[in-house]
Amino acid sequence: MDQSIFQRFDDINTKEIAPGFFSKLIHTETNTINFIEVKAGCSVPRHKHIHQQCSFVIEGEFELTVNDVPQLLNKGLFAVIPSDVWHGGKAITDCKLIDIFSPIREDYRNL
């Protein structure tokens, strides 16, 4: 197997990036992909960053607040958050999420 192209998801270490947020991070030349498992009731405070962020719910429900407007995300609804926009959120149920950031999250690469 060509390790430069094909990799095993199970070989990625899980890191707790915030209380109750357990991530497997993949970094490419241009973006960071964050596979997250979140415990119900856990939240990330309102924040912003230079990265565009695409957020997808694979399982469960996650309340995402963007520019002070809350929206309940589930596997049928996703969000594209522009750079430097205030956002935060809370897991309503146990969740599995995927966030894609562009450009790469150097702060996450250094975890």
Summary of the structure (lengths in Angstrom):
residues: 111
radius of gyration: 13.9
end to end distance: 27.2
largest distance: 46.6
contacts: 309
relative contact order: 0.28
helix: 6%
strand: 51%
